[in-house]
Amino acid sequence: MYFGKIRHARTGISTIAAMFMLLLMFTAFTGILVAFLNYNLSAKEQMDIEHERAQEKIVLTRIELDNESNISNVVINNTGSIDVRIRALYEIANGETKLLFDPSSYDEANIGPTESLIIDIPSDIPEIQFDNQTIIVAATERGTKTLDSLPELVYGQVEPPSDYDPTKLYIGPLMLKFDDFFYHTTRGDGTLDDSDWKPGWIVDEKLPVKLAWKITVMNIDNRNLTITRFSSFNIVSTNSPNVRSWYINSTDHINREQFLQINQTESITYIWDGPFSDDPQTVSSTYKGSTCMVFLTFFGFFHETDETETPYAQTIPFEASITVVG
């Protein structure tokens, strides 16, 4: 009798233990199922965001400066296939990235495909002084940043003369002549080799090679113009992230400036690898067989009739490309 009660007790305990184990297994299975569903949902959301980011593409196309060379506004183009919202404007200087402000906090910041947005710099943030080292980057709320490009620096426009010549490029106060564009090999101290200047559209030299570039310009403004040491000639490879800049070999060697008188044709030579450098720039072997876009950046000041000076800055796409044969 006593042993029968013990057997019944053990049977009851086993039943309870089995139910408890089943409950634990069910709870564990439910937890795994919930975690799996949450993971799938999170993964899907992440995939959706990455898919949307892949369709985003924004370009900073223009920077407008005031009379003191402070940035007054920037223009962002949406070249992607979906709407974007600009949530940040950054300044990169000396290798450090600084958040300037969130455009959406001040005004409408949405841009539809193929549309552009003018972002004015708010008056309540510190002035952004623009110079040759300034890099401005915009970012969307999905984290897409503006593409690497040289935006146009705006200081007004000058109409070309009535006798327009298609071999000449009229942008702002300068006229560039396409048929007067040359390159030259240089020595280590920047002096030119004994060979003649060669047409700049095809560089057929053994790489690496130190080069100088020469362009012909005319100041077609109604004011004399001085360009400074920060003015540069830039090539951007179309098949790799390579950029090279050459800085002017100015006629005023002391101040490293070049005076451009009204309606006078002048040659500008670019040699140095920095605005304060005495080392000629090099085209490395990474450019072999590449096609490069050409951009010119000019920094300087106008000489006003009242003997004051007005800052001048401009980026000019050369509307053509050069081929490095190597």
C-alpha positions in Angstrom: 0.0 0.0 0.0 2.8 2.3 1.0 4.8 1.5 -2.1 1.7 2.1 -4.3 1.4 5.6 -3.0 5.0 6.2 -3.7 4.6 5.1 -7.3 1.5 7.3 -7.8 3.5 10.3 -6.3 6.4 9.6 -8.7 4.0 9.4 -11.6 2.5 12.8 -10.6 6.0 14.4 -10.3 7.0 13.0 -13.7 3.9 14.4 -15.3 4.5 17.8 -13.7 8.2 17.7 -14.8 7.2 16.8 -18.3 4.7 19.6 -18.5 7.3 22.0 -17.2 9.9 20.9 -19.8 7.3 21.3 -22.5 6.6 24.8 -21.3 10.3 25.6 -21.3 10.7 24.2 -24.8 7.6 26.2 -26.0 8.9 29.4 -24.4 12.4 28.8 -26.0 10.9 28.1 -29.4 8.6 31.2 -29.1 11.7 33.3 -28.2 13.6 31.9 -31.2 10.7 32.5 -33.5 10.3 36.1 -32.3 14.0 36.7 -32.6 14.0 35.2 -36.1 11.0 37.3 -37.2 12.6 40.5 -35.7 15.9 39.7 -37.4 14.1 39.2 -40.8 12.2 42.5 -40.3 15.4 44.3 -39.3 17.3 42.8 -42.3 14.5 43.7 -44.6 14.5 47.3 -43.3 18.3 47.5 -43.7 18.0 46.0 -47.3 15.3 48.6 -48.1 17.5 51.4 -46.8 20.6 50.2 -48.8 18.4 49.8 -51.9 17.2 53.4 -51.5 20.7 54.6 -50.8 21.9 52.9 -54.0 19.3 55.1 -55.9 20.5 58.3 -54.3 23.1 60.5 -55.9 23.6 64.2 -55.1 26.2 66.7 -56.5 27.3 70.0 -55.1 27.4 72.1 -58.3 27.8 75.6 -57.2 29.1 77.7 -54.4 28.3 81.4 -54.3 30.5 83.8 -52.4 29.9 87.3 -51.1 32.3 90.3 -51.5 34.4 89.1 -48.6 34.8 85.5 -50.0 32.4 84.1 -47.4 30.0 81.4 -48.7 26.5 82.8 -49.1 24.8 79.7 -50.5 25.4 76.3 -52.2 23.4 74.5 -54.9 22.8 70.7 -54.6 21.6 68.7 -57.6 19.7 65.5 -57.2 21.0 63.3 -60.0 19.6 60.1 -58.5 16.2 58.4 -59.2 14.4 59.0 -55.8 13.6 62.0 -53.6 16.2 63.0 -51.1 16.3 65.2 -48.0 19.4 67.1 -47.1 20.1 66.8 -43.4 23.7 68.0 -43.0 26.3 70.4 -44.5 29.9 69.8 -43.5 33.2 71.6 -44.0 36.4 69.6 -44.4 39.6 71.5 -43.5 43.0 70.2 -42.4 41.7 66.6 -42.5 38.9 67.4 -40.0 35.2 67.3 -40.8 33.0 69.9 -39.0 29.2 69.9 -39.1 28.0 73.4 -40.1 24.3 73.0 -39.8 21.2 70.9 -40.7 19.5 72.6 -43.6 16.1 70.9 -42.8 16.0 72.8 -39.5 15.9 76.1 -41.4 14.0 75.6 -44.6 12.7 73.0 -47.1 15.4 70.5 -47.7 13.7 67.9 -50.0 14.9 67.5 -53.6 13.1 65.5 -56.3 14.9 63.6 -59.0 16.6 65.9 -61.6 15.8 68.9 -59.4 18.2 71.2 -57.5 18.0 73.0 -54.2 19.6 76.4 -53.2 20.7 76.2 -49.6 21.3 79.6 -48.1 23.8 79.9 -45.2 21.9 81.0 -42.1 22.9 84.3 -40.5 23.1 82.7 -37.1 26.0 80.4 -37.8 29.7 81.6 -38.1 30.8 82.9 -41.5 32.4 80.2 -43.7 35.5 81.7 -45.3 36.2 80.1 -48.6 39.8 79.5 -49.8 41.7 77.0 -51.9 41.6 74.4 -49.1 37.9 74.5 -48.3 35.8 71.5 -49.1 32.0 71.6 -48.6 30.1 68.3 -48.4 26.3 67.8 -48.1 24.6 64.6 -46.9 21.1 63.1 -47.0 19.2 61.6 -44.1 20.2 58.2 -45.5 23.9 59.1 -45.3 24.6 59.6 -49.0 27.2 62.4 -49.5 27.8 64.7 -52.4 30.1 63.3 -55.1 33.7 64.5 -55.4 33.6 67.3 -57.9 34.7 70.9 -58.3 31.7 73.2 -57.9 31.4 76.4 -59.9 32.3 79.5 -57.9 29.9 82.3 -58.7 30.8 85.9 -59.0 28.5 87.0 -61.7 28.7 86.5 -65.5 30.0 88.5 -68.4 28.4 88.3 -71.8 30.7 87.2 -74.6 31.4 89.8 -77.4 29.4 89.8 -80.6 32.3 88.4 -82.6 32.1 85.1 -80.7 34.9 82.6 -81.6 34.0 78.9 -80.9 37.7 78.2 -80.1 37.4 80.5 -77.1 35.7 79.9 -73.8 34.0 82.9 -72.1 33.3 82.4 -68.4 33.0 85.3 -66.0 35.8 87.9 -66.4 38.1 85.5 -68.4 38.3 84.3 -71.9 40.3 81.1 -72.5 41.7 80.0 -75.9 41.4 76.3 -76.6 44.0 76.3 -79.3 46.6 77.7 -77.0 46.9 74.9 -74.5 50.3 73.2 -74.0 52.4 71.0 -71.7 56.1 70.9 -71.1 58.4 68.5 -69.1 60.3 70.1 -66.3 63.4 69.4 -64.2 63.5 68.8 -60.5 63.9 72.5 -59.7 61.0 73.5 -61.9 63.1 74.8 -64.9 61.8 73.7 -68.3 63.7 71.2 -70.5 65.0 72.3 -73.8 62.2 70.8 -75.8 59.3 72.9 -77.2 55.9 73.2 -75.7 53.6 70.4 -76.9 49.8 70.5 -77.5 48.2 69.7 -74.1 45.4 67.3 -75.3 47.6 64.2 -75.4 50.5 63.7 -73.0 52.8 61.1 -74.6 55.7 60.9 -72.0 57.2 58.0 -70.0 55.6 58.1 -66.6 56.2 59.3 -63.9 57.1 62.7 -65.3 57.2 66.3 -64.0 55.1 68.5 -66.1 54.1 72.2 -66.5 51.0 73.5 -68.3 50.4 76.7 -70.1 47.1 78.3 -71.1 46.2 81.6 -72.8 43.7 83.9 -71.2 42.3 87.4 -71.7 40.7 89.6 -69.0 37.4 90.7 -70.7 36.1 92.4 -67.6 36.0 96.2 -67.2 38.5 96.0 -64.3 42.1 94.8 -64.0 42.5 91.5 -62.2 45.2 89.9 -60.1 45.3 86.2 -59.6 47.1 84.7 -56.6 49.3 81.7 -55.8 46.2 79.6 -54.9 45.1 79.5 -58.6 45.5 76.0 -59.9 45.2 73.7 -62.9 43.5 70.4 -61.9 43.2 67.0 -63.7 40.7 64.4 -62.6 41.0 60.9 -63.9 37.7 59.4 -65.2 38.6 55.8 -64.5 40.2 56.1 -61.0 40.0 58.4 -58.0 43.1 60.3 -59.0 43.4 64.1 -58.8 46.5 66.2 -59.5 46.8 70.0 -59.0 49.4 72.4 -60.4 49.8 75.9 -59.0 50.8 79.0 -61.0 54.3 80.0 -61.8 53.4 83.7 -61.4 55.1 86.6 -63.1 55.4 88.4 -59.7 57.8 85.8 -58.1 58.0 87.7 -54.8 54.2 87.8 -54.0 53.4 84.9 -56.3 50.7 86.9 -58.1 50.0 87.6 -61.8 48.4 90.8 -63.0 45.8 90.5 -65.9 45.2 93.8 -67.5 41.9 94.5 -69.3 41.8 93.2 -72.9 45.4 92.0 -72.8 46.2 88.4 -73.8 48.4 86.7 -71.2 49.9 83.2 -70.7 49.5 81.5 -67.4 52.0 78.7 -66.5 51.3 76.1 -63.8 54.2 74.2 -62.4 54.2 73.8 -58.6 52.6 71.0 -56.5 51.4 73.5 -53.8 50.7 77.2 -53.5 53.8 77.7 -51.3 55.9 75.0 -52.9 59.1 75.1 -55.0 58.7 71.5 -56.2 57.2 70.8 -59.6 54.1 68.5 -59.8 54.4 65.0 -61.1 52.1 62.8 -63.2 52.5 59.4 -61.7 52.2 56.0 -63.4 48.7 55.5 -62.1 47.5 57.9 -64.8 48.8 55.6 -67.6 46.2 55.2 -70.3 43.7 57.4 -68.6 41.5 60.2 -69.8 41.3 63.2 -67.5 38.9 66.1 -67.1 40.4 69.5 -66.7 39.3 72.1 -64.1 40.8 75.6 -63.5 40.4 77.4 -60.2 41.2 81.1 -60.0 41.6 83.1 -56.8 42.5 86.8 -56.7 41.0 90.3 -56.6 39.6 93.0 -59.0 41.2 96.4 -58.9 38.2 98.9 -58.7 38.3 102.4 -60.0 38.3 103.8 -56.5 41.5 101.9 -55.8 39.8 99.3 -53.6 40.0 95.6 -54.2 37.1 93.1 -54.6 37.8 89.4 -54.0 37.5 87.1 -57.0 37.2 83.3 -57.1 36.0 81.0 -59.9 36.1 77.4 -61.0 36.1 76.8 -64.8 35.6 73.4 -66.4 37.8 73.3 -69.5 35.0 71.6 -71.4 37.4 69.0 -72.8 39.7 66.2 -71.6 43.3 65.2 -71.9 44.6 61.7 -72.6 47.7 60.4 -70.7 49.4 57.8 -72.9 52.3 56.9 -70.7 
